Amino acid sequence: MTTKLTPTQMAWRAAQDIADGAYVNLGIGFPEMVAKFQPPGREAIFHTENGILGFGEAPAPGSEDWDLINAGKKAVTLKPGTAFFHHADSFAMVRGGHLDVAILGAYEVAETGDLANWSTGPRGVPAVGGAMDLVHGAKMVAVITDHVTKDGKPKLVERCSLPLTGVACVTRVYSSLAVIDIVEGRFVLREKLAALSFDELQAMTGATLHCDGALADLDVPAL
C-alpha cells in the first residue's frame, strides 16, 4: 500500500500557502494543527468562532489554561495583541467577508467545489454548525482530508452523497496523497506523492483528475 501523509504533514503543507498577515479560521480536527507550522518570516492571524483573534499554537501538555480554548474546545496560547469578543461579533467577522482563508475538514468534496463535512449518521458530526458561514464568508476555502475513507472509498467525488455544508465553495484540497485545486468544476492535480503513479491516484479518486501544466512532487518533512 502506498505511504500517505500523516495529518501533521497535511497541516504543514497547508500552512506553506498561507500569506503573511492573512486572517485565518482553522476548523476542528486536522486543520487545528496548521497553527503550529507558520513558515519563517510569515505570521497569520488566527480566528476562532468562540471569540478569539490572534491566538497561537497549543500549549505544552500540563500547562493548559482551560479558560483559553478554541471552537473545538482545545487549549490555545495567546500572542501579544490577542483580542477577545462576543460570539455574535465573531460571526459578524465571518459573514462580513473579513476572513482571508478558512481551512476545514471534510467527509466529501465534489469536483464542483461542494463540501460535505457533517452527517446525519450516528457517528457523524451532528449539525452543520458554523462551517456553513465560514465556507461562504471566507475569501478562500481549503480542505485537509484523508484521500479515502477508512474502508477505502473516495472522499473526492463527482457529487456529494452527504448533506452539504456549502455549494461551490472549496478551491483547494490538501489530501493525504495529493494537492488538488478545483477549477471550473474540475479536479486539477498540482502535486502528488512521488511514489504514487497518476493512474494509482486516479483509482482512489471518485472523479476525473486533470493536469494543467507541470505536476510537482508532494514533498513534506518527516514531522
N, C-alpha and C positions, 0 to 999 in steps of 0.2 A: 504494500500500500504506500502511496506517495506521502512523504512527510508534509505536514501542514504547519502553518504558523500558529503559535500559541496566541491566546487573547492578548497577552502583554506585547507580543511582537506586532499584532494588528494595531494596537493602540499607538505604539511607537511610530508605525508607518503613517497613520492618520495625522499624528502630531506634526510631521515634517511639512505638511501642506498648509498649516495654519499661519497666516500672515502676522507679522509683528503688529501689536495693537488691536487685533481683532477681538470683538466681543463674542464669546462662545458659550453655548449651553451644551453640557455633556449629559447624555441620557443615562439611565440606570443600567448597571451591569458593565459589560466590556468597555463602553465609552468612558466611564468614570476614570479609567486608568490613563487616559490621554493627558491629564493634568501633570503626570509625572515626567513627561518627555518633551518639554519645550526645547527646541533647538537653541544653542548658544547665540546670544545676540537678539533673540526674539522673546517677546512676552505677550501672551494672550491674557485677556481679562475674562475670567470665567464667571458665569452667571448660573444661579440655581433658582428654580421656581419658588422655593420656600423663602426667598428674600435675602440673598447674599450676592454681592457683586465684588469680584476681586479676591476670591479665596485661593488658597494654594493646594498643594498635594496633601495626601493623607498623612496624619501624624504617625510617629513611630508607635508600635504596639505598646500599650501601657501608659501612653501619655495623652490619650484622647480626652477632650473636653466635650461631653455629650450634650452640652448646650449649643455646640457648633457643629451642625450636621448639614448635609446636602439633601436634595429631594428624595434620595434613596436611603436616607437615614444612616449614611456613612459619615464618620467623623472627618472634618476638614481642618486645615490650618488657615490662619489669616495673614494677609500681606499688608504692608503699610498702605493706607488709603482704602481698605475694605469698607464697603457700605452695606448697611442693613436697612430693610424696608418692608412694608406690608406686602402680603401675598398678592393683593389686588394690584399694587404698583408693579410687582414683578411681572404679572401677566400683561399689564399695560405696556411694558417694555417689549414683551414678545409680540403682542398683537399690533403694536405700533411700528414694527419693522426695524427695531433698533439693534437686533442681533445679526451679526455677520454670518455666523455658522451655527448650525445645530448638528450634533453627531449622535445618532441613535442606534439602538439595536434593532433587529428585525426577525420576524418569523418568515416573511416572504417579501421579495422585491420584484416587481414586474418590469419588463423591458420598457414599458411606458413611463416608468418612474413612480408608479403606485406603490405604496408602502402598507404592509400589514404587520403591526408589532403588538397586537393584543389578540385575545382569543376568548370565545365564549365557552371553551372546553374546560374540564375540571382541573387541569394543570396549567392553564394559561394565565397570562396577565388578565385580571377580571374586568378591566374597563379601559377605555381608550385614554382617559386622563389628559394631562397637559400636552401630550405629544401631538394631539390634533391641532393645537395652537402653534406649537413650535414648527411643524412641517410647513405651515403656510405663513408664518410670521418671519422666520429667519430668511436671510438673503440666499443662503446655500444650505442644503440638507445633504449630509453624508451618512452612510450606514457602515457599521462594523458588525460583521457576522461570520459565523462558520459558513463555508460554501454549500454544505449539505447538512441535512438533519442527522440526528443520532442514528437513524435507521437508513441513512444513505440517500434520502430523497433530495432533489434540488431545492434550494431556497431562492434561487434566481430563476424566475419563471416567466412564461408568456403573459399569464393573467393570475392574479392572486386568488386563492380559494378561501382565504380567511377574511374576516371583516376588515375593511380598510381603515387605516389611520389618516391617510391623505391620498389625494389623486395627483399624479404627475408632479410629484414634489421632490423626489430623490434625484440627485445629479451625479453622485459618485458612490461606489461601493468598495470598501476595503474588506475583502474576504480572506479566509484562511489560505487561499490558493492564488489570489489574483487581485489586481486593482482594475476596476471596470467603471467606465463612465457611461452615463445614459444620455444619448444624443439623438434627438428627433425620433424617439420611440425605438431605439436600438441599443443593445448592449455593445459597447465599443471597448475592446480589450486594450489596456495600456501597459500592464505589467503582469507577468505570471512567474511562478516558481520555475527556476531553470531546469529542475529535474522532471518537470511535467510537460508533456507534449501538448500542442494545441488540441489534438484530437481527444486526448485523455481529459483535458479540461472541458471540452465541449460535451463529452459524455456525461459529465457531472453537472451540467448546466441545463436548465429546463427551457431555454430559448436560444436562438441563434446568436453566436458571438461573431462580432465583426472586427476587423483590423483596419484602422485608418493610419497609415504611416508606420513609423518604426515601432517595434514592440520591445520593451525593455524587460530585463530580469527583475523580479521582485526580490530585492536584496535587503535583508534586515539583520541587525546584530543578534548574537545569541544571548538574549536577555534572561 
